[in-house]
Amino acid sequence: MNLDALWPLIQFLVPFLFMFGFVVALMLPTMIFMERKVSAYIQDRRGPNRANILGIRLFGMIHNVADVIKLLVKEDLEPKAADKTFFRFAPFLVMTIAIMTMAVIPFGEPIAIWGKALHLQIAPLNAGILYIFAISSLSVYGIILAGWSSGNKFSFLGAVRASSQMISYEVALGLSVIGILIAYGTTDLAEMVRAQGANPLTWGVVLSPIGFLLFLTAMFAETNRMPFDLPEGESELVAGFHLEYSSFKFALFFMSEYVNMVVGAAVISTLFFGGWQVPFLSTAMIKQNSALIFSGMMISGGVVLLLISVSLIDAIRRPFFAWGDRRDHEPKVFLPLTLLGGVGLLWLGLGVIPSLDIAKYPWFPVVVVLLLQITAFCAKTFFFSFFFIWVRWTLPRFRYDQVMQLGWKYMLPLGVANIFLTFAFARLWLGWLR
């Protein structure tokens, strides 16, 4: 079999399967679960704990399964006044654009396989950041089409709000990263991550803290998240641009919002927090100390599982029959798994890995580098995804005039000033560090 002929397919499939699995299969259900749990904790209530399959609730995760089934089997209603073609096309356009945006985000350093470099990036473009801005700006068309084609005044008002809000904050979004592009001298996201290095003092958030705050604020507005969820505005627009949607079409809008959040979190991590870079551990350092670092990873994982076991033991010790059903016994089911997992990882980290002769396994350092860098990228993305949810249930919604004033009167001038400030500070700071 000719490897050269298959290599383009391998180069596409490996990063695509990882990003699709990470965003859609892992982060999407996790984000929906976290949305419910975080809001419950902030509002001092229990959160999701009712939906079950044969009495099994998985601490609330079964609600995600119930959501999928409910949205797929619901009747798909379409208003008589709607433009059927655009009404059906809009949710697919929004979801497609949300998924396309993640194509240029690198989640690890290229690895050598069969003498070829495998880029851990679906599309390793030289102008990656420009691609993100170009593709993400198209999402406004899907929202406008959804609101206009519904034939509903509330939906149309939501679409108008979305268009003005997204256009206003895209200007600040673009200005916030120009200083970073000048400082690192590239628009290639992978090269930008390498330029930031493993030293957190050279990361984008240090070189351009104002740019980071502007980018973060504009990202909230771009994803229509609280306090910038005016296009939906339940208190005055019922549900805004997707008011008339139901069943699978509504599910696409619902999922695209969370995909945009995850992609936005990944972009923030890449531009300002070193992407897949591990703080204070360069790739060469990881390879030289691969056995020690991998042992540390196993020990850390074991300690986390043992801490989870302690929390499960605490749950078991509470008065039984608080619910009067199988929820009382779920901690008993998961406790042996977490205990065995924790002890097993500690055994690997303290006994098995240190005794290995790493020289016999030349692939081992490469695997450790890959695992550690992917873990660092996923952890940073997860943190900022959680931050999106935390802010939603903390801050109230802005008024429409406040949103416009913030975007044009404050963020736009700050964005322009930040270009010069970042350029001057970056040259001085990087020169001093070197």
Secondary structure, DSSP 8 states (H G I E B T S, - for coil): --HHHHHHHHHHHHHHHHHHIIIIIIIHHHHHHHHHHHHHHHTTS--S----BTTB-GGGTHHHHHHHHHHHHS-----TTS-HHHHHHHHHHHHHHHHHGGGG---S--EEETTEEE-SSSS--TTHHHHHHHHHTTHHHHHHHHHHHTT-HHHHHHHHHHHHHHHHHHHHHHHHHHHHHHHHT---HHHHHHHH-S-GGGSHHHH-HHHHHHHHHHHHHHTT-TTS-TTT-HHHHTTGGGTT--HHHHHHHHHHHHHHHHHHHHHHHHHHS-TT-BTTB-HHHHHHTHHHHHHHHHHHHHHHHHHHHHHHHHHHTS-S-SSSSGGGGHHHHHHHHHHHHHHHHHHIIIIIGGGS-GGG-TTHHHHHHHHHHHHHHHHHHHHHHHHHHHHHTTS----HHHHHHIIIIIIHHHHHHHHHHHHHHHHHHHHHH-
